[in-house]
């Protein structure tokens, strides 16, 4: 398949409207290192170095949709408690997300805490309520989900079996969507698919399919048979079975089926991969794609996200790069936006890497640049290069500069073994970018003093180091351009 033809479908996601209804929760990751066993019991001692929180459960579907550029309305339930307020604030921080969280006065907010050493998850602790939801809360939830359902391009039901979609609520939302002509994509739980009757697409993993069909489904033929029976029994439009390392299988109500091989080269964490799949499928269907193309793009997105640590998301730029280059090597592309870079840096830090940063215009790459970058890389485990945008170079260097545009300059930098990541910034200095990326090491040429290095105050303020690299004499982009112009005359 020529996957580059799918790129316009991903680009069309921007501005689409998706409704997500499901079980909201707060995901926490407590990260650190283990270097001893507790004297109190034969268990490892985690020395905590960082703690992060983010929306989990159905909230992770919402995060993935926003990362793809969709406008998302999230209808869910949370408790009248600190974690509920933390969840609400986290969702409100994204301008593409409208959270309509119904407060249940008797249910605490569900929390999942994962303890991670390096890139290995050691343990998970859950705080969660039973399945019952206050009647008044349930009524408000149904009203919030159905009153404007016709305004959306697709509806996602993200069922984590925490009660939001129980007691006929899933069926009520599906019926309202069908009446309005809106596609419904369900990420299911449990064996009772009657609650999802009439859904456009259901996306179980293989284990969930076996549970729902009450039979083993170890291969494509048995998966197809089990899914076909469920489709017929519950009037489903189709089933997309996620099969981990074995990829995905799409079975349609007309009996057609397609198998998609897994698209990843290195798996770090499968947490939330199913959320990425259902989000990508819903976003593509809402923007006009058919189910087969949506499943193909979702398969690529899943391959990207399992290469990250934690309940991560797949950004539209990553997805377009992977589709354009026809393999997932470009999911690890070195040229990223600042937001994508922060995600990559978080992964590096969980792996214990020391992150360095240097910057420049790098208009015509010369041996002086190569020497600076080699020294910078030697001072850290992973090196980020902040690259001035074309507009920024023009302001700093004048008309006629840059000689090479930012796409060419970033591509050349990214080809160097010493460079792990390139981020283009539009300001005259990288001060704001340094504040966002928070490198452990800041590297600049020795023609500066530490006090003159932009961002030195930030880096030293959070305990980082400023390194002045030795310059290689006799090389300069400006001098090279002058020599070229002189030779012309």
N, C-alpha and C positions, 0 to 999 in steps of 0.2 A: 504493500500500500504506500502511495505517496503521501506521507503524513503532513508534508508542508501545506497540503490543501486544507488541512484542518485549522491552520493558524487563524484565518479570518473568523472562524467560529469562536475561538477564544477571545479574539479582539472584540467581537460583538457582545461579549458578556457585560462589558462596562455599561452601566446604566440600567441593566435589567433588574427586575424586582422579584425577590424570593421571600416567601413566608416560611419560617421554620417554627414548628411546634414540637416540644419534647421535654425531656428531663434535663434541667440545668444543674450543673454542679461546679464546684471550684476545684481545680487541679493545682496541687502544690508540689514542687520539686525541691527537696532538701539535698543539696550536693556537698560532697566533701571528699576526704581521703581516708583510707584505712591503713594503719601501720602497726596496729597491735590488737591483741585479744583482751577482752575485759577480764579483770581478776575476779569479778563477781559471778561470771558464768562463761561458758565456752562460746562466746559470741563476739563478732568483730565490733570495734569501737569506731564509729564514724565521726571524724573531726570535721565539723560543719564549716564550709567556706562560703556558701551562698544559699539563698532561699528565694525562689520565684513562685509567683502564682499567676494563673490564667484561667479563663473560662474553659470548663471541660464538659464532657457529655455532649448534649445537643449544642452547648456553647462553642464547642470545637468545630462543629459543622458551620456555625455562624462565622467563626473566625476564618475558616477556609473560604467561604463564599465572599467575604469582604476582601480577602487577599487576592481573589480572582477579579475583583472590581465590581461585584454585584452590590446592589442596595438591599439590605436584609432587614426584615422585621422579625423579631424573636419573641414569641409568646411562650412563657414558661412559668414555673412556680418556684419561689424561694422562701426562705424563712425570714422572720423579723429579727435578724441577728447580724453580728459583725461580718461573718462570711458572706451573707446575702448582700450587705451593703458593698463589700469589697467586689463581689461579682458584678453588681450593678455599675459601680464606678469603672471597672475594667471594660465593660461593654460600651459605656458612654464615651470612652476615650477614642473610639473609632467612629469617625463621622459617617461611615457607610452603614452603621448598625443602629437600628431603632429597637431598643429593648422595652418590651411590655411585660415586665415580670410581675405576676400576681403574688401578693404577699399572703402566705398562709400563716395564721397566728399560732398554730399548734405544731407545725412541722419545722424542724431545723433544716438549714441549707445543707445539701449533701457535699461532703468534702472527701477528696481522695489525695492522700499524701504519699508520694513516692520518695524513697531514700536511695540516693545514687552515689556510688563511689566510682570515680572515673567515668566510664561509659557503661557500667554494670549496675542495674537496678538490684538493690539488696532486699527491699521489702516494700510492701504497700500497706498503708493503714487507711481504713474507710470509716467515716462518720456519716451515717445515713438513717433516714426515717423509714417507717413502714410504707406500705403502698397507699394508704388511705389519704385522701385529700378532703379538706373541709368543703361541704356542699356549696356554700356561697362562693368559695374560691374557684371550685370547678365550674360553676355557672359563669363567672366572670371570664374564665379562661376560654370556654367555648364561644362566648360572645365575641371576645377579642379576636379569636381565630377565624370566625365565620362571617362577621359583619361586613368586612371589606375584601373577602377572599377573591372576588372577581378582578381586583386591581393588580393581582400578581401573575407573573409568568409561570410560576411553578410553586408547589407546596412541598416541603420536606417534613416528614414525621420521623423524628429521631427518638426511637423507643429504647430506653435503657432499663425498662421494667421497674421504674421508681414511682409509678402511679399516675403520671400526668396523662398518659394515653390509655389508661385502663377504663373499665366500666362503660364501654361503648363510646368513649370520647373520640378515639381514633376513627371509628366508623362514621360518627357524626360529621367530622371534618372532611373525610373522604367523600361522603355523600354531597356535602355542600360544594366541594371543589368540582365534582363531576357535574353537578347541576350548572356550575358557572363555566364549565369547559376548561378547567385548569388541571394540568398534569399533577399527579401526586407520586412522589418518590418516597419509599419507606425503608428505613434502616431498622429491621425487625428484632424482636426478642421473643423467646418462648416458642411454644408449639401451637399456639392458638391463632392461626392465620385468618380465622373468620373475622377477627377484629380489623383486618386489612382488606376485606372484600371490596373489590372494585378499584383498587389502587392501580396506577399506571405501571409502576415498576417497584419490585421489592429487591433489596440488596443484601441477602444473608451471606455469611461466610459458610464454608462447607459444613462445619459442625452444626451451625444453626439450621442449615437446610436439612441435615440428617435428623435433627430433633423435631423439626416441623413435619417431616415426611414419615417419621417413625421407621426409618430404614437406613442401612448403610449406603453411602454413596462415595466409594473410594476412587472412581475414575469418571471420565467424561460421559461415558454411556449411562452409567447409573445416576449421575448428577442430572443428566438431561431427562431421564425417565422420572426421577423424583420431582424435579421442578415442573415438568409437564403436568403431572397429577395435581400438584398444588395450584397451578395456573387454572386448570379446568375446574377444580373444586371451588375455588374462591374468586373466580372471574377476574383474574389478574391480567394486566396487559403484557407482563413479562417478568422474568426473574434474572438478575445478574448475580451470579455466585462468585464471590471472591475466594481464591484458593491459595493464598499466601505465595509460596515459591512456585506454585503451578499456574499462576496467572489468574485469569477470570474466564468464566463461561456465561454467555448471554443466551437465554432461551426465550423465544417470543411465543405469544399465544397462537400464532399460526403454525407452530411446530418448527420454525426456522431456528437454527442455533449457530453460534460463532464462538470459537475459542481464541483467547488472547493470551499469548505467552507473557510471563512476568518480565518486567523491564527494569531491573536494577542490578547493579554490579556489586554493591556492598550494602548490607543491612545493618543498621545501628539500632533501630528501635521501631517496632511495628505499632506502638501505641498511637491510636487515633487514625491509622491508615484507612479504616472503614469510613471514618468521618470525611476524609478527603475524597474518597470515591463517591459517596452519596452527594457531597457538595458539588463536585465537578459535574456529575451527571445532571443534577438539577439545574445548575447554571447554564450548561450547554442546551438542555431542552428548553429552558426559558428563553434562550436567545435564538431559537429556531432550528437547532440541530435535531437530527433523528436519533433514535435510541442507540443504534449501532455506532454511529460516529461519537456520540457522547460517551459510550462505554470505552471506545478506543482511547479517547483523550483522558478519561478517568484512569485507565490502566497506566498511562504515562505519568500522570500526577501521583499515583500511588507509588510508582517506582522512585520518584523524586523524594517523597516525604519519608519513606522508610530509611533513606540514607541520612536522616537527621535524627537528633536525640530529643526525646520527649514528645508531647502532643504538639507536633509542629504543623505548619501549614505550607501549602504550595502556592507560590506567587505566580501571577499571570506571566511575568517576564521569564521566569524559569521554565514554565510550561511551553511558551512560544519558542524559547531557545532549544529545548529538547525536541520539539516537533520539527523545527527547522533543520536541525542537524541529524535527525533520524536515529539518534541513539541517545542514551542518557549520560554520555560523557559530558555533555554541555549542561546537564543539571548541576554539575560541579564547576560550571563556568566561572572564570575568575573575575569577570567584569560584572559588578552588582550595584544595585542602588544602596543608599545608606541603610534603609530598613532591612533589606536582604542581608547586608553585611553584618548588621547587629545580630541577626539570627545565626549566621555562620560563626561569628566570634563567640557567641554563647556556647555553641557546640564545641569549639576549640577549647574553651575554658573548662568545660566539663571533662575534657580529655587531658586536662592539666598542662596545656600549651601556654607559653609566654608569647603575647601578641605585640608585635612592633608596628610602627607607623613612620613613614616618611612621605614627602610630597614634592611636587614640582610640576613644570609644564611639559618637560620631556618631549620637546617639539621634534628635534632631530636627535635620535638616540646616539650617543657617542661613548667612547671608552671611559670618560669621566663619570657618566651616568652609571655605566655598568659597574664600575668600582664602588660608587656610593651604594648602589643597591646590594652588591655582594657584602659589603661591610654591615649594612643595615640588617640583612638576613642573618649574618653571623651573630648578631646581638640578640636574637630572639628565635622562637620556634616557628612562628608564622608571621609573614611580613605583608602589611597592607600598604599600598601606594595610593595616596590621595592625588588625583590628577585634575589640574585646572581645566575647566570647560573651555570651549572655543571663545565664548564671550568674555570669560575671565582673562584668558591669554591676551586677547585683543586689547582689553583695558590696561593690562600690565605692560605689554610689549609694544603696542601701537599697531597702526594699520599694516596690513601685509602679514601679520602673524595671527594664528599659527600657520606654519607652512603645511603641516598635516592636520587634518581635522581630528576631533576627539575620538572618533571611532577608530581611525587608523592608529593614533597614538596609544589608545588603550589596548588594542589588539597586539601591538608590538610588545608593550610592557607585559601583558599577560602571557606571552610566549616565553618569557625568561624563567628559568628554573628558580631564581632567587625571589621571584614575586609570587605570592600566594593569592592575592586578591587586589583588585583595582576598583576604586570608587571615584567617580567623577563628581566634582563639586563646582558650584557656580559662583561662589563668593571670591573676593580677591585673596583671602587667606583661608586656611583650613581650620581656623579656630573653632567654629561651630561644629564641624565634622569631627574634630578631635574630641570635643565634649560629648558627642553622641556615641562614638566608638570606644572611648576610654581605653586607649592602648596602655600596655605595661611599659613599653619602651618607645621613646620618641627620638628619631634619628635625623640629624641635619648636618650639612657640611661644616667643616671646621673654620670656614670663613665667617661664621657666626660665633658669638659668645652664647652661653646658655641663656643669659638674660634676654638676648635678642631673638631667640627661637620662638616662633609663634606657637602657643599652646604649652610652653614649658611650665608655666604656672599651674595649669590644669593637671598635667601629668605628675609633677612633683607633689601636687596637693593631694592626690589619691595614692601616693606612695610609689609612683613609677619612677623611671630613670630616663634622663636625657643623655644621649650619646652624640658626640661630635665626630663625624667620620672624616678621615684624612682625604683631602682632595687630590685628584690626579691633575697635574699642571698641564696647560697647553691645550685644553679642550673647552669649547664653548659653542653653543648653538648659534649665538649672535655672530661670533667670529667666523663660523663656517658659512653662514648665509652671506656675510660680507665678502668672503673669498669667492663664493660662487657668483655673486653679482659682479665682482671685479673681473672675473674670468670671462663673463659675458661680453664685457666691453673691450 
